[in-house]
């Protein structure tokens, strides 16, 4: 999901981020996600001391910077290559925009077909496939179509038909997972009172440990169906 701020202040430069800029960015994103330094270190596969040094604007290896960037859902090279570096005012505007547009919710593993009821009984749904490459994009597109079709009639189905719908969708998810992905789900109540079901695909090689994962989700939905 891309975050767009209407009142962004332009004036950055194209260069490698300074330690102070990296420290600012890491603190802002980590605080927004509600993560402790230790949790970020575990997610990134680095020592907690490395995170402390980054946030203190001290030198660490490029490999550590890459791993921390990936853990924060940023580009892997975000902290180590020359790129557009926004000024502090612009970063603050983007952070404020993110807080206004999104909230965080915990992701869960698909442990059984019944988990799909949390998506099919929602009023809107989203399949986040940002981590999926072109090799399986058609399978993800088919999953989206199938969820939409089942969601439209789910309330009219018999119990056995509902269970079969959940099993069919889980089978599609397992097929996508076989290509090196891990599927997660969540359900939440948006600020405009819509129940929203979410399916997220993550790369298995990016999962550093078992445990809760957080997703940024829209605060407002405004209409029923696919987001």
N, C-alpha and C positions, 0 to 999 in steps of 0.2 A: 504494500500500500504506500503510495507516495504522499508525502505531506507537503501541502502548498500553503505558504503564508502570504497573505495579501499585502502586508506592510513590511516586507523584507527590505532591509537597508543594504544596497549594493556598495561595494568598495573593497572587496577582498582581492587577493592576489593569487597567481598561479605559482605555487612553490610547495616544497615539502612542509607539512605542518611542523611548527616548533613544539618543543616539549610542553610549553605552557598551553598551547592550543589543544594538543592531544589530551593533556590533563583535564582541561575544561570540558572537552567533549565526553571523555570517559566518565567523569563525575556526573555530568548532566544526564546522560543516557542511563547510567547505573542507578542514579537516584530516582529517575522516572520509572524504571522497572521495579523499583523497590528491592534491589539486590544489595546484599552486603558485599564487601570486598572479597571475603572468602568464597561466597557463592560464585562471583564472577571468575575468580581464579580457578575453581573447580570446573566451571563451564568451558573455560578457555584452555584448560590443561596446563596451567602455569602455576608457579609457586605464588602464594598470597603476597610474598614480599615483592614480586614483580609488579603486581597491581598497585601496591602501595607506592613503589618507586615511580610508576607511570603517573599516578595522581599527584605525586609530589614534584612532577616535572623533572624527574631525574632520568638519566640514560638507561635504557634497557636494550636488549637485542631486537633486531628487526623481526625475528621469528616470533618473539613474545608479542610484539605489536600486532603482527598479522593474526595471531591466535586470539588476542583480545578483541580485535576488530570483528572477526568472524563470530565470536561469542555474543557480541552486541548487535548482530545482524547488519553489520556494515560491510562494505567492500573489503576484501582481504587486504588490499594494498592501500587502504584509505590513509593509514598513518605513515606509510613508508615511501610513497611516490609523490612527485610533484603533481598537484591538482588544485582545483579552485579552493582557496582557504577563506571562508567567510569571516568577517570581523566579529567580535564578541557580540555586538548589538544584533547582528543578523542571526547568530546562533541562538540568542535569547528569544528573538521573534519566532524562530522555527520551533524552539522548545515550547513556547507558549501556545503556538498553533497546534502542536501535537497534543498538549493537555486539553485544549478546547475540543478537538475533533475525535480523540481516541481515549479509550481506557484499557486497562489490562485485565486479562482473565486467565485462569489456570487451564492448561491443556491436559487431557486425559488420554490414555491408551485405549484402543479398541480391543477390549478383552472378549467380547462376544457380539453376536449379531444384534442382540437387544439394545446395544449402545446406540444403534442407528435410530431408535425411536426418539432419541433426544433431538435429532435433526428433522425427522419426518413429522413430528408433532409441533415443530416450531412454525412461526408465521413468516419467517424469512430465513435464508441460508446463504452461506458464503463458502466456497471452496478456494482456499489459498494455495495456489500452485506456483508461487514465485520461485521455489527451489527446484522445480521440475524442468528437465531439459526437453529438447524437441523429440527425443526418442519415444517418450510416453505421453506427449501432449494430447494425442488423440484419445488415449484411454482416459485421461483426466476430463477431457471434453465430454466423452460419453458418460462418465460418472455424473457430471453436472446435469446433463440432460435427463438421466435416469432419476436423479434426486428430485428434479423439478416435476417430472411426470408422476412419480409416486406421491410427492407432497400434495399435488392437486387432488388426489383421490383417496389419500390415506384414511381419512375419517370415515369413508364409506366402505372400507374393506372388512371382511371377516377376520377373526383373530389369526387363523391359519394363513390367510393371504398376507396379513401384515408381517407375520414372522418370515414368510418366504421373501417378501420385499426386502426386509432387513438382511436376510442371508444373501440375496443376489447382490446387494450393494456392498456388503462386506467382502464377497468374493472378488468383486472388481477392485476394491481397495487392496486386498492381498496381492492381486496381480500386479498392481502398480508398485507395491512395496517390494516385490521380488526384484525390481530393477535397482535396488539400493536406497529405497526411501522408507521412512517410518511415518505412519499416519497417526494423527491425534485429533481429538474432537473436544468441543466445549459448547456450552449453551449459556446464554446470559439474557438479561432483560435490559433492553436499550432505554435511554432516557425518554423516548417517546412511546414507551410501553409496548414494544414488540419483543416477543420471544425469538431469539436468533440462534440458529444452529450453525456451528462452524466446523469444517473439516480442513485440517492443515497437513501438508506434506513437508517433511523435513528430510534432509539427507542423513542417512545413517552414519556416514563418516564424520558428520558434524555433531553427533550426540556424544558428549564427553562423559556423561554418567547418567544413571537412572535417577529418576526423581521428577519433580514438577517442572513444567515448562510454562512460560507465560507468552501470551499473544496480545498484540495491539488490535483492538476491535473498534468499529465505529460506535460513537456514543448515540447517534441518531440514525434511524433506518428510513422512516417516512412512508414506506410502501411495502406490501407483501411480496414475497417471491425471492428471486436471486439478487444478491447485492452486487 
